[in-house]
Amino acid sequence: MKAAYVMVLVMLTLGLTAIANADSVPPNDPQIKTGGPLGASGVTALSAAAPAGIITASFDIQSPSGTSPGTSPCMLLQGPFTTVSPQCYFENDVTSDGAGDTITELTFDAFGVSPSSVTCGMLSGSPFTSCGVDAIPGGTEVDFTGGSIAFHQDFTLEFDGFPPGFTTVDTAAITPEPGTMALLLAGLGSLALRRRRS
């Protein structure tokens, strides 16, 4: 009887502790956030820094310290090219078939990091309105949706609490710019009309 009483007391204590800590996220848990251009995101410019251009829909971002831009710059890796961005300041320069593309979703795959410890959020001026964290084989996937980054639009990223030397494998869902598509269709239409008249 006494052992059962002690067991119930231990279970009750563990249950109440779990409920009390369910919504708290320790400050050192990994986080990824998106924001608008430097001034809008609350990140102040150290100098007239130019954004690092993202030229392909598949890229990697490395944080040498695990906290960028807090204690180290972001390193943008695109194939054989590496661009250092001290303030994690980027520009959408993705094109397909010569036309500028709009980024409609950003996905960050963080391998070796438990999804239960990762959070996501938005800084001031974020081009997205929602984010989610999901488990993937070997790690965590963070998706930013509910918005877009137009061609040549600037935005910021913030990584905090990841292991030093951490790299995310990233993809951007893209769609052609509406203005670019209209211009392309108008050009093709005028060529067809000109050919018909001749």
C-alpha positions, 0 to 999 in steps of 0.5 A, a space after each residue: 500500500 505504501 509503495 503504491 502511494 509513493 508511486 502515485 505521488 511520483 507519477 503526479 509530480 512528473 505529470 504536473 512538471 510536464 504540464 508546467 513546462 509544456 509551453 516553455 521554450 528554453 532560450 538556447 533552443 534552436 530558432 529560425 526567423 524571417 524578417 523584412 529588409 534591414 531597417 524593417 526587420 529591426 536589424 540595424 545596418 553596420 554599413 551600407 551592406 549589400 544583400 547576398 543574392 540567392 540565385 537558385 531555388 536550392 541553397 544552403 546557409 551555414 552559421 559558423 557559431 550557430 547564432 547568426 547574425 548575433 555572433 557570426 555571419 551567415 554563409 550562403 552556399 550555392 553550388 561552388 559559390 560562397 557568399 558571406 552575409 554579415 547581417 544575414 541579409 539576402 535578396 531574391 535573385 532567382 530566375 528561370 528561363 530568363 524571367 524573375 521568380 517570386 519565392 512563395 515558400 522557404 524551407 529549411 532542413 536542419 539535420 541532426 536537430 530534434 524537432 521538439 527543440 526547434 522553434 520558428 518565428 517572424 521578425 518585423 517586416 517578415 515577408 511570411 505570416 506563418 511558419 511550422 516545424 515538422 520532423 523529417 528523417 534525421 532532423 527537422 524541417 522549418 517551413 515559412 508560408 503565407 506570403 512571398 518574396 518578390 524578385 529583387 526583394 530583400 529579406 533577413 534571416 536569423 539563426 539562434 542556438 544551433 550547434 557551431 558550424 551548423 548548415 541548413 539545406 534550403 529550398 525556395 518554392 518559386 513562381 514566375 513574376 506576374 509582370 514578367 509573365 504578362 510581358 512575355 505573353 504580350 511579346 509572344 502575342 505580338 510575334 504571332 500577330 505580326 506573323 499572321 499579317 505577313 
